[in-house]
Amino acid sequence: MIGTSRLRFVVLYCGCLMNAVAAAGEEPKSPPPNTQKIPTKIAGTFQGGELVELRVKDRIAFLIKPTGKVDPEKRWVWDFPFWMAINDGFGGVGHRYYVEKLLAAGFHIAGVDVGASCGSPAGADVCQEFHQLLVSKHGLHPRARLLCHSNGGLLAFSHISPLYEITVEIGGDRAGRRLERDYFDLRMFDDADGLVSTNLPYGEWIRLFRSCGLLVEDLLETRPKDDPTLTGRQRADNEWARRWPSMLVGSFIAGSCSSQSRCQVG
């Protein structure tokens, strides 16, 4: 089912930074076995940023404010998991490269400890309250950008198909039966509701995922069941998606990437 949902903003980043510390003639020091890099306090120093400690529902959280220019709309990036943007418990900052680049561009960076919530209701409640705090008290933009880091495993990614996207009339909000946009120029474009959508040709999606250290396992083109009880726009969307793929679901294995990996849309 398409509804009126559109892919708003896809930001796929991979922050795999490897730190090795060794003194001359000594073995490298490693963390104790079975110890996770999860800090118990907020700490860190950043070029072009000021770290502010926050608390939400007895959970530690933070906001890094740019000390130079500030984005006029006070846009910000939400870093998951939270410890990737601060000292990780062993003296490193996993996402330092990304954090300091964003600070230099005027973005705020924020994060909150929700543990391994995996989408739990309790974790969602903390995130909701954290978002309200940043918007109401600190005046940040209501819409967050996400910077995420996987610990590995199988991932699923769902988005509007490029085929659907190129049949949407310029300024419109629904797919048609004619090609309206240039396929090879798919990037970011304005929606009818004033927001922004992002999409890429199929090949560029694959190259983007691989540049982020993801191994593509499968690509599913979903097809909804015929539902004659639907009417109006929902019926039209259902009929369209029965003939052409409107949604894609990709499954990936999160592999490790080198310290030189940089995920970026070409």
C-alpha positions in Angstrom: 0.0 0.0 0.0 1.5 3.3 -1.0 -0.9 5.8 0.6 0.6 9.3 0.4 3.8 8.3 2.0 7.0 9.3 0.2 10.6 8.7 1.0 11.5 12.0 2.7 15.2 11.9 3.2 17.5 9.1 3.0 20.7 9.5 4.6 22.8 6.4 4.7 26.1 6.7 6.4 28.6 4.1 7.7 30.9 5.2 10.5 33.4 2.4 10.8 36.5 4.0 12.3 39.2 1.7 13.7 41.6 2.9 16.4 44.8 1.2 17.3 47.0 2.4 20.2 50.4 0.8 20.8 53.5 2.1 22.6 56.9 1.3 21.1 58.0 -2.3 22.1 54.7 -3.0 23.8 51.7 -5.0 22.9 48.6 -3.0 21.9 46.2 -2.6 24.8 42.8 -4.1 24.3 39.6 -3.7 26.2 38.8 -6.6 28.6 36.9 -9.4 26.9 33.1 -9.2 26.7 33.2 -5.5 27.5 31.1 -3.2 25.2 32.0 0.3 24.3 29.1 1.9 26.0 30.0 5.0 28.1 28.4 5.7 31.4 29.0 9.4 31.3 28.9 12.1 28.6 32.3 13.3 27.7 34.2 14.5 24.6 35.9 17.5 22.9 35.2 18.6 19.4 36.7 21.0 16.9 33.9 23.6 16.3 31.5 22.2 18.9 30.4 22.5 22.5 29.2 19.4 24.3 26.1 19.9 26.6 25.0 17.0 28.9 21.3 16.3 29.1 19.0 13.8 30.9 15.8 12.3 29.7 13.8 9.8 31.9 17.0 9.2 33.9 18.9 8.4 30.7 22.0 10.2 29.8 21.9 12.3 26.6 23.8 15.1 24.9 23.6 18.0 22.5 26.7 19.2 20.6 26.3 22.9 19.6 28.3 24.4 16.8 30.5 27.2 18.1 31.0 28.7 14.6 28.2 29.4 12.1 24.8 28.0 13.0 22.4 26.7 10.4 19.6 29.2 9.9 16.9 26.6 10.3 18.8 25.0 13.3 18.8 21.6 11.5 20.4 18.8 13.5 21.5 15.2 13.3 20.4 12.4 15.6 23.3 10.0 16.1 22.5 6.3 16.8 23.8 4.6 18.9 24.5 7.6 21.1 28.0 6.6 22.1 29.3 6.9 18.5 29.3 10.7 18.8 31.0 11.0 22.2 33.9 9.3 24.1 33.0 5.6 23.7 34.4 4.5 27.1 37.9 3.8 25.8 38.9 7.3 24.8 37.8 7.3 21.1 34.9 9.0 19.2 33.7 6.7 16.5 31.9 9.3 14.4 34.3 12.2 15.0 34.9 12.7 11.3 31.1 13.0 10.6 30.4 15.0 13.7 33.0 17.7 13.1 32.1 18.0 9.4 28.5 18.5 10.4 29.4 21.1 13.1 31.5 23.0 10.6 28.3 23.1 8.4 26.4 24.6 11.3 24.4 21.5 12.3 23.7 20.5 15.9 24.4 16.8 16.9 22.4 15.0 19.5 21.9 11.6 21.0 20.3 9.7 23.9 21.0 6.4 25.6 18.1 4.0 24.9 20.3 0.8 25.2 19.6 -2.0 22.8 15.9 -1.0 22.5 15.4 -2.6 19.1 12.3 -0.4 18.7 10.8 -1.2 22.1 7.9 1.0 23.4 10.1 2.1 26.3 12.9 3.2 24.0 10.4 5.0 21.7 9.0 6.9 24.7 12.5 8.1 25.6 13.2 9.2 22.0 9.9 11.0 21.8 10.6 13.0 25.0 14.1 13.7 23.9 12.9 15.1 20.5 10.4 17.3 22.3 13.1 18.6 24.6 15.4 19.5 21.7 12.6 21.2 19.7 10.8 23.1 22.5 13.7 24.0 24.8 16.7 24.3 22.4 14.8 25.5 19.4 16.0 22.9 17.0 14.2 22.0 13.7 11.2 19.6 14.3 12.6 17.2 11.6 15.7 15.3 12.5 18.4 13.8 10.2 19.7 10.4 11.3 23.3 9.2 11.4 23.2 5.5 12.2 25.8 2.8 12.8 25.1 -0.9 12.7 26.7 -3.5 15.0 26.3 -6.0 12.3 23.6 -8.5 11.4 20.9 -8.6 8.8 19.3 -5.3 7.9 16.2 -4.5 5.9 15.7 -1.2 4.0 12.3 -0.2 2.4 11.8 2.7 0.1 9.7 4.0 -2.8 10.8 2.3 -6.1 12.7 4.5 -8.6 10.1 3.4 -11.2 7.3 4.8 -9.1 9.3 8.0 -8.6 9.8 8.8 -12.3 6.1 8.5 -13.0 5.1 11.2 -10.4 4.2 14.3 -12.3 6.4 17.4 -11.4 4.7 19.0 -8.5 2.3 16.1 -8.0 2.0 13.5 -5.2 0.9 10.3 -7.0 2.2 8.0 -9.6 0.9 8.0 -13.1 1.2 5.9 -16.3 3.8 8.1 -18.1 7.4 8.7 -17.5 7.6 12.3 -16.1 11.1 12.5 -14.6 14.6 11.7 -15.9 15.7 8.4 -14.4 19.4 9.1 -14.4 18.9 12.5 -12.7 17.1 11.0 -9.6 18.5 12.7 -6.5 16.6 15.2 -4.3 13.5 16.9 -5.4 10.6 18.9 -3.9 7.3 17.3 -3.1 3.9 18.8 -3.6 3.6 19.2 0.2 6.8 21.3 0.4 9.0 18.5 1.8 11.9 16.8 0.0 12.2 13.3 -1.4 15.3 11.4 -2.3 15.8 8.5 -4.6 18.5 7.0 -6.8 18.6 4.7 -9.9 18.9 1.0 -8.9 22.6 0.7 -9.8 23.5 3.7 -7.7 21.6 2.3 -4.7 23.7 -0.9 -4.9 27.0 1.0 -5.2 26.0 3.2 -2.2 25.2 0.2 -0.1 28.4 -1.5 -1.0 30.4 1.7 -0.2 28.9 1.5 3.3 30.2 -2.0 3.8 26.8 -3.7 3.2 26.5 -7.0 1.4 23.3 -7.0 -0.7 21.4 -10.3 0.0 18.1 -9.7 -1.9 15.9 -7.1 -3.4 12.2 -7.7 -3.2 9.6 -5.8 -5.3 6.5 -5.9 -3.3 3.1 -6.5 -4.8 -0.1 -5.9 -2.7 -3.1 -8.2 -2.9 -6.0 -7.0 -5.0 -8.5 -5.3 -2.6 -11.8 -4.4 -4.3 -13.1 -2.9 -1.1 -10.8 0.1 -1.5 -12.2 3.3 -3.1 -10.8 6.6 -4.4 -7.1 7.3 -4.1 -6.4 4.1 -2.2 -8.0 2.0 -4.9 -6.0 3.8 -7.6 -2.8 3.2 -5.6 -3.6 -0.4 -5.2 -4.3 -0.9 -8.9 -1.0 0.8 -9.8 1.1 -1.3 -7.4 -0.5 -4.4 -8.7 0.9 -3.7 -12.2 4.3 -2.1 -11.3 6.5 -2.2 -8.2 5.9 0.8 -6.0 7.9 -0.3 -3.0 11.3 -2.1 -2.7 12.6 -4.0 0.3 16.3 -4.8 0.3 18.0 -7.1 2.7 21.7 -6.7 3.6 24.4 -8.2 5.7 26.2 -5.5 7.6 29.9 -6.3 7.0 32.9 -4.4 8.4 34.3 -1.6 6.4 37.7 0.0 6.6 38.6 3.2 8.3 38.7 4.9 4.8 35.1 4.1 4.0 32.9 7.1 3.3 29.3 6.5 2.4 28.1 9.2 0.1 25.5 9.7 -2.7 27.3 10.3 -6.0 
